[in-house]
Structures are given as structure tokens and as C-alpha cells.
Amino acid sequence: MIPRRLSALLAARGVIDAMAAVVLSVDVGRRKPHPDIYRAAMRQLTLHREKPDG
């Protein structure tokens, strides 16, 4: 399923409104567990990674 169809399906089912972010691996060009997919989600959520002390 291509991303546009997936987004349209989520919208048609009323599910997309319940999500703060939707990140598709095909849009990022990486799949889990690659960090880029999580970074993309963090950007959509405007979150910033905490750096460990030390």
C-alpha cells in the first residue's frame, strides 16, 4: 500500500485524528529499528533527545 493510500485510509476511518504524528518508513527511507525513523517521529512531535550526563 502506498503512503497516500494509507494516510487516506487512516483519515477515512477517523483514526488519524487520534494520532499526534504519523511516520511512515517509506517517507523516511529507513525502517525500524534505525534511529532515523524515531528521529522523524520526534521532529513531528517537536521533541528533543535528551543527552545523557557525562
Stockholm file with secondary structure:
# STOCKHOLM 1.0

chainA/1-54         MIPRRLSALLAARGVIDAMAAVVLSVDVGRRKPHPDIYRAAMRQLTLHREKPDG
#=GR chainA/1-54 SS CCHHHHHHHHHHTTCGGGCSCCCCHHHHTCCTTSHHHHHHHHHHTTCCCCCCCC
#=GC SS_cons        CCHHHHHHHHHHTTCGGGCSCCCCHHHHTCCTTSHHHHHHHHHHTTCCCCCCCC
//
